[in-house]
Amino acid sequence: MQSGIDVSVIALNRGGFYAQELSRAGVQVDVLSKRFRFDLLTYFRLRRRLYQLQPDIIQSFLFSANSYVRLPGIAPKSSKVIVSERCVDTWKSGWQLKTDRRLFGRTDAMTANSESVAEFYATNAGVPRDLITVIPNGQPVLADDGPVSTGPTLREEIGLSADARVVGFVGRLAPQKCLPDLVWAIQLLYQVINNVYLVVVGDGPVRDQLAELARSFDCRDRVIFLGHRADAIALTRQFDAFCLPSSFEGMSNSLMEAMALKVPVVVSDIPSNRELVQHEQTGLLFPLGDGAAMMKALKQVLENTELAERVGRAGLNLITEHHSVEQMVQQHIDLYQKLSK
């Protein structure tokens, strides 16, 4: 590898889309086909593969992998183990946090993608703060990355007029995203901006609930569900505003993508979002769960062209200067070199 680091990837369950991407890039990918929460066969397969590789560094992601790589006998004694956390995991049950605490004796470092995630694990799992290295997500700059689309525009596809105002959300439709608050905000916003629509890109367990809620608010025709889309970035580029009302995040990739596209962002005032968004500088913040305040912030962005352009440009500058992919990669390399000394 150009960095002097030879990379191999082991997936516990399945390879997915990135298995092909990695293979095309010359990275070896092993898929262990884990069947159960704790699969003894996967334990032995992982152990055998790690002992074959004898890696200097083992870095894992997400709870299952973070647990497996720290089980007794899994990792070669010469390997340094880094576990990586990507979210403020308030969903974790007591036994999962207890597992995290018990396994940190077998941990050489943890990476967190935001200060909020680092603080959560230091406070709730007892991780020593000096074990945690914060490496923010990296995001390619997208604002000038080619044409909007080779096909119909977003508004043409869903039958909207060219002057329709589009508020967009991209992500998994899960309870933590607080999307009922966004649907309510759109209904309120419709009372003052009659050509406003909400476009939801993504899928998840609360989709049907959201559709029914929009129907009960008498704004079902204002809320368009596009499902999972491979062209999500091209769609985001065409939003007049991006909204993220989540109750917790790590460091939202969809938020960073919107900022990299110079789209003005309106987000809940939670610690992880505040690491990217300063109110009326790189976006707008509203109190978590306050649909009326969310509506007012969206109205500001949609009606004040100067504000929208200014915060959009500032958001792009923040991503370009502080959250590049190159910076993220170099911070990982620095950590690997530190542990290898």
N, C-alpha and C positions, 0 to 999 in steps of 0.2 A: 504494500500500500504506500501511497505517496507520503503519508505521515510517519511511516516506519512502524505502523501498527497493523498486524495481521488479524483480521476479524473473522470469526465464525459465529453463526447464529443457531440457537437451539430453541425451538418452539415446543411448549409442552402439549398443547392441544392440536392446533392446525396451523398451516402456514399462511393462508389467506393471500390477499393481493400482493403484499410486500415480499412474499417468498419468491415470486417470479421476478420482481424488480431487483431483489438482492442477488438472485442467481445470475441474472443478466449482467450485473455489475461484478461478477466473479467472486461473490461471497458464498461460502458453503452454508447451506441451510439444512438442518436436521429437524424433522418433525416427529415427536415422540408419541402422539396420538393418545394422550391421557384420557381416561374414561371416567374416573370418579374424583371426588374431592381429594382423597388421598389414595393414589393408585400405586401399589407396591411395585408393579411391573415398571411403571414410569420412574420410580425411585432408582431401580437398578439400571434402567436404560440411561438415565441422566448420569448416574455415577460412572458407568462404563465409558460414556462419551467424554466426560470431563477428565477422566484419568488417561484417556487416549490423547486428548488435546494438551493436557498439562498447561493450562493457560496461566499467564502471569496475573491477569485480572479476570474476574468473573463479575459481570454486571447484570443484574436482573431487574425486571419491571413488573409491577402489580403484585397483589398479595400472594397469589398462588406460587408464582416463580420465586418471589422474595422468601417465601417459607421453605420451598424445596431446596434452594441452593445452600441454606444454612442448617439443614438437617445433619445429624452426626454421620460422618463418613462419606458425605456426598462430594465435597470439594477436596482436591489434593492439598496437602498441608502447605505447599509452597505458594498456593494461589491466594491473592487478596480478593475479598468479597465486597462488592458495592451493591447495595440495594437502592432502588430508585422509587420515589413516591411522586405521584403526579397530581394529587388532588387533596383538598381538605376533607378527609374521608370520615365525615360525621356519620355515614351509613354503617361504619364498622361496629360490630357487636362487641360486647365485653370480652368474649373468648378470643376474638381476632386481635384486639389491642393487647390482651394478655400474651398471646403468641408472639406479637411483635416485641414486647418487652423481654420475654424469655430468650429470644433469639439474638438479641443485640450483643451478647457475649461472643457471637460468631461473626461479627460484622466489623469490617475495617473502615467503612465509610458509608454514608447515605447521601444521595443527591436528591434535592427537592427543586421543583421548577418554579417556586416562588417563596418569598419570605413567609407568606401565610401558611404554606404547607410545612415549612421548617418549624414554625412556631407551633402548629398543631401537633406534630410528632414529638417535639420536645416537651410539650405540656401534657399530652394525653397518652403517649406511649413511653415517656421517660427516656427518650433518646438524648444522650449527652449532646449539647449544642455544638461542641467542638468536633463531633463526628459528622455533622451535617454540612454539606457544601451546596449552596444555592446556585444552580445553573439555570437561568431562565430559558424558556422555549426560544428557539430560533425561527425566524419567519422570512422567507424570500420576499423581496420587494415586488409587488404585483401591479402597482398603479399604472405603469406604462408598458405592461407586458402583453402586447399584441392587441388585436381587435376584440370588441365586446363579445361577438359571437359570429359563427359562420352561418347560422340559421336564423330563424325568427327571433326578434328581441323578446325579452321577458314579457313586456306588455302585449306584444302581438300574440304570443303563445297563449296567454290566459285571457285574451279578449278585452284588454283595457285600452283606453284612449292614450294617446302619446303624452298628454299632460297629467295623467293620473299620478298621484303621490303614493309611493310604495315604501312602507316600513317593512323591513325584513328580519327574520330570525333564521339562523342556521345552526343545527345541532340535534342532539337526541331529545326526543319528546318524553322527558322523564320528570318526575315530581320536583326534583331539585331546581329545575329551570323556571318554576313559578310562572308557567305560561298562561294560566287563567288570569293572572294580573295583567298580562299583556293584551289578552282578548278584551278584557274590561276597559283597558286604556284606549284601545282602538274604537270601541263603541262610544266612549266619551269624546274622543278626537273627531269622530264622524259628525258630531253635533256642530262642530265649528269649521271643519274642512270636509266638504261633501264629496270630494273625489279621492279620499284616502283609502288605502287597502293594506292589509297585512298579508305578506307572503311568508309561509312557513316551509322551510326546506329541511327535510329530515323525517325520521319516523321514530316510533317508540310507543311505550305502553299507554300514554295518556292521549293519544291522537283522537280516539273516538270520544273521549270525555271532552276534549277541547271543541270538537265539532258540535257536540250537543250543547255545550255552554254557549258557543257563538249563536246557535239557533235560539236558545232561550233568551239571549240578549238582543235578538232580532237584528243580528249583524252577520249571519252566516254567509251572505253574499259578499261580505267585505273581507272574509278570511279564506285565503286560498292555500290549500295543502298540496305541495308538489312532491312529497315523499323524498326518499333518498335519491340524490342526483349526483352523477359523476361530474357534471358541469357546475357544481355549487359556486365555484369562484367566479365563473362568468355571470352567474345570476346575481351574486353579491355585488358585483361591479355596478349593477343597474339599480340598486336600492337608493332611495333618497336618504334613508337613515337605517342604521342597523341597531337593533335593540336586544339586550341581554339582561333579563330580569332575575337571574339566578340567586338562590339563597346561599350557595357555596360553589366554588370553583377551585382549580389549582392555578393555572394560567391558561385562560381560554384560547384555544387555537382559532376558533371562528371569530372571536373578537380581534385577535391579532391580524387575521386575514382581512377583515373589514378595514382596519386601520391601515394596513399595507396597500389597500385599494383606494385610500383617501376618502372612504365613505365616513360621514360623521356618525359617531357612536353615542348611544344613550344606554347607560348601564346602571344596575343596582349598586348602591353604595356599600359594598362589602370589601374587606381588606384586599383580596386578590385582585379585584377590578381596580382598586385604587392604585395598585402598583403600575397600572398602564394608563389610567384615566385620571387626569386632574380636571376638576370641574371648570367648564367653560374655557379650558386651555387645549386639552387633547380629546375632549369629549364632554358629555354631560352626565352627571350623577343624579340619582333620585333615591329617596329612602326605600329600603327593601320593603316590598309588599304594599307600597302606596301607589295604587293605580292612578289616582288623580294627579299626583306629582309626576308620574311617568308620562301621562298625557301632556302635561304642561311642558315638560322637557322636549318631547317629540314635536309639539307645536312650535316651540322656539326654533328648532332646527329646520322644520319644514317651511316656516314663514320668514326666517331671517337668513337670506342667502349669504350675507357677509359672514355671519357666525358659522354657518355650515361649512363654508369654504375654509375659514380660518382654522376651525378645530380639525377638519379633515386633513389639511396640510400639516398641521402640528402632529397629528397622529402618525401620519406617514413618516415625518422626520424622526419621531421617537423610535419607530420600528427600525428605520434605516440606521440610526446612529447607535442604538443600544440593544437591539434584538436580532441581529443578523445571524444567519446560519453559521457563518464563519466564526463568529464570536462564541456561539454555543459549542461548536466542535473544538475550538482551541481550549475552552475551559475544561472540557472533558479530558483532552490530551494532557493538560497541566495537572489535573488530578491523578491521572494514571502515572505520570512521571513521578509525582510526589510520593505515591504509594509504593512505587517500584524501587525507591532509593534504599 
